[in-house]
Amino acid sequence: MTALAETSLPPAYQTLSELLHTRYSCRAFLPQPLPRSTVERILELTQRTASWCNAQPWQLTIVSGGALERLRVALCAHVAQAQPAPDLPWPGEYRGVYLQRRRECGWGLYQALGIAKDDRAASQRQAAQNYTMFGAPHVAIVTSDAALGVYGAVDCGAYVANFMLAAHSLGVGSIAQAALAAYPQVLRAQLDIDTERTIVCGISFGLADPDHPANQFRTRRAPIADAVRWCE
């Protein structure tokens, strides 16, 4: 089967390509909240995410307004005095090309923000912005049924990716944040999340601040040859 010429690609493919190529992790938001109808459109579309045995293990706690302000205060206070204790173990290490990509991402962001590589204080201040949700008017805390283990988390990963694409299709910025899952005890206390739910990550979302330098930064993707091995 011959590959389709770029000009003959189906419109659906071209639309998805545009979304994937233009979406980015938003790290500065405008304060105004989104209409509930916009959030519901994102959720309705994302609910179509495929999952293992159609279990659909994701549940979201969407936090806005005063509840979000209280969560910000609680997280910032807790982070200053406690070590991370996520429900899901973090990577044991980044090595080889994965470490290289991680460093490239961090250095690229700091360069966009005018932070020197050896300025630890400035880099720590930027990292702390995770716990203010970068000023977003909304955050979704994504959880899975604890009994589903790694496969529930994998399904939630697919959900998160689709959530961000659906948001982007409506002009809404977003960022997936593993950092928010680092302190599940705070999230449970503030948001009454059951211990039978594994906290996977957060998604901060809202209208992007188009003038903030953090939102000018873009990451690269490796060529498919680096990710695919063909067996024929």
C-alpha positions in Angstrom: 0.0 0.0 0.0 1.5 3.3 -1.0 1.6 6.2 1.4 -1.0 9.0 0.9 0.3 12.3 -0.4 0.2 15.1 2.1 -2.4 16.9 0.0 -4.7 13.9 -0.1 -4.7 13.2 3.6 -8.2 13.0 5.1 -9.4 16.2 6.9 -9.7 14.3 10.2 -6.0 13.4 10.0 -5.0 17.0 9.2 -7.1 18.3 12.1 -5.5 15.8 14.6 -2.0 16.7 13.2 -2.6 20.4 13.7 -3.8 19.8 17.3 -0.8 17.5 18.1 1.7 19.9 16.5 0.4 23.1 18.2 -0.6 21.9 21.7 2.0 22.7 24.4 2.2 22.6 28.2 0.9 25.9 29.4 2.8 27.3 32.4 1.1 30.7 32.8 -2.7 31.2 32.8 -5.1 34.1 32.8 -7.2 34.3 36.0 -10.7 34.3 34.5 -12.6 31.0 34.9 -14.0 29.1 32.0 -17.7 28.7 31.5 -19.0 25.4 32.9 -20.3 24.6 29.4 -16.8 24.7 28.0 -15.4 22.4 30.7 -18.3 20.0 30.1 -17.5 19.9 26.4 -14.0 18.9 27.2 -15.1 16.2 29.6 -17.8 14.8 27.2 -15.2 14.4 24.4 -12.5 13.0 26.6 -14.9 10.4 28.0 -14.5 8.6 24.7 -11.0 7.6 25.7 -10.3 3.9 25.1 -9.4 1.8 28.2 -8.5 -1.7 29.2 -11.7 -3.9 29.0 -13.6 -0.5 28.8 -13.1 -0.2 32.6 -12.9 3.6 32.3 -11.1 3.8 35.6 -10.6 7.6 35.6 -12.4 9.9 38.0 -11.8 13.6 38.2 -12.1 16.1 41.0 -12.3 19.5 39.4 -11.3 22.3 41.7 -12.0 26.0 41.1 -12.7 29.2 43.0 -12.3 29.3 46.7 -11.5 25.5 46.9 -8.6 26.0 44.5 -7.2 28.9 46.5 -7.3 26.8 49.7 -5.6 24.0 47.9 -2.9 26.3 46.7 -2.2 27.6 50.2 -2.2 24.1 51.7 0.1 22.6 49.0 2.6 25.5 49.2 2.8 25.2 53.0 3.2 21.5 52.9 5.8 21.4 50.2 8.0 23.7 52.2 8.3 21.1 55.1 7.6 17.6 53.7 9.1 15.1 51.3 7.1 13.8 48.3 5.2 10.6 49.0 3.2 9.8 45.8 0.8 6.9 45.5 2.6 5.8 42.3 6.4 5.4 42.5 8.3 8.0 40.6 11.0 6.9 38.0 13.9 5.2 39.6 16.2 7.3 37.4 16.4 9.0 34.1 19.3 7.6 32.1 20.8 7.8 28.6 18.6 9.5 26.1 15.8 10.0 28.6 18.1 12.0 30.9 19.2 14.0 27.9 15.7 14.8 26.9 14.7 15.7 30.5 17.6 18.1 30.7 16.9 19.6 27.3 13.3 20.3 28.4 14.4 21.9 31.7 17.1 24.0 30.2 14.9 25.1 27.3 12.2 26.3 29.8 14.8 28.1 31.9 16.3 29.8 28.9 12.8 31.0 27.8 12.4 32.5 31.3 15.9 34.0 31.5 17.0 31.7 34.3 20.7 30.8 34.2 21.7 27.1 34.4 23.5 27.6 37.8 20.8 29.8 39.3 19.3 27.2 41.7 17.2 29.7 43.6 15.4 30.9 40.5 14.9 27.3 39.2 13.4 26.3 42.6 11.1 29.3 42.5 9.9 28.2 39.0 9.5 24.6 40.2 7.3 25.9 43.1 4.9 27.3 40.5 3.6 23.8 40.1 1.9 24.1 43.5 0.2 27.3 42.5 -1.0 25.5 39.3 0.7 28.3 37.4 -2.2 30.6 38.2 -4.8 28.4 36.4 -8.4 29.0 37.4 -9.1 25.2 37.3 -7.3 22.0 38.2 -8.5 18.4 37.6 -7.1 15.8 40.0 -7.1 12.5 38.1 -7.5 9.3 40.1 -7.9 5.6 39.3 -9.3 2.6 41.3 -6.4 1.4 43.3 -7.2 -2.2 42.7 -6.6 -1.8 38.9 -2.9 -1.0 39.5 -0.6 -0.1 36.7 -3.3 -0.7 34.0 -5.6 1.8 35.6 -2.8 4.3 35.6 -2.1 3.6 31.9 -5.7 4.2 31.0 -5.6 7.5 32.9 -2.6 8.5 30.9 -4.6 8.1 27.7 -7.4 10.1 29.3 -5.0 12.9 30.2 -3.6 13.1 26.7 -7.1 13.3 25.2 -8.2 15.8 27.8 -5.4 18.2 26.8 -6.2 17.7 23.1 -9.9 18.3 23.6 -9.1 21.4 25.6 -6.7 22.7 23.0 -9.3 22.2 20.3 -11.5 24.7 22.2 -8.7 27.2 22.7 -8.0 26.2 26.3 -4.5 25.8 27.7 -3.5 22.9 29.9 -0.6 21.2 31.6 -0.4 17.7 33.1 1.3 17.8 36.5 2.8 14.7 38.2 4.1 17.2 40.8 0.6 17.5 42.3 0.5 13.8 42.9 3.6 14.1 45.0 1.6 15.1 48.1 -1.6 12.9 48.0 -2.2 13.5 51.7 -2.8 17.2 51.0 -5.2 16.4 48.1 -7.1 13.9 50.1 -7.5 16.2 53.1 -8.5 19.2 51.0 -10.7 17.4 48.5 -12.1 14.4 50.3 -10.5 11.8 47.9 -11.0 8.3 49.1 -7.9 6.1 49.9 -9.3 3.5 47.5 -8.5 5.9 44.7 -4.9 6.2 43.4 -3.9 9.8 42.7 -2.3 9.7 39.3 -1.7 13.4 38.4 -3.3 16.8 38.1 -4.2 18.8 35.0 -4.2 22.6 35.4 -6.3 24.3 32.7 -7.7 27.6 31.6 -7.0 30.4 29.2 -3.3 30.7 28.5 -1.5 34.0 29.1 -0.2 34.6 25.5 2.4 37.1 26.6 4.1 35.1 29.3 7.6 33.9 28.2 7.0 30.4 29.7 4.3 29.9 27.0 6.8 30.7 24.2 8.8 27.5 25.0 8.3 24.4 22.9 9.7 20.9 23.3 11.0 18.7 20.4 10.0 15.2 19.5 12.3 12.4 18.5 12.0 10.9 15.0 10.0 7.7 14.7 13.2 5.8 13.9 14.2 6.4 17.6 11.0 4.9 18.9 10.0 2.1 16.5 11.6 -1.2 15.5 10.1 -3.0 12.5 9.9 -6.8 12.4 8.7 -8.3 9.1 
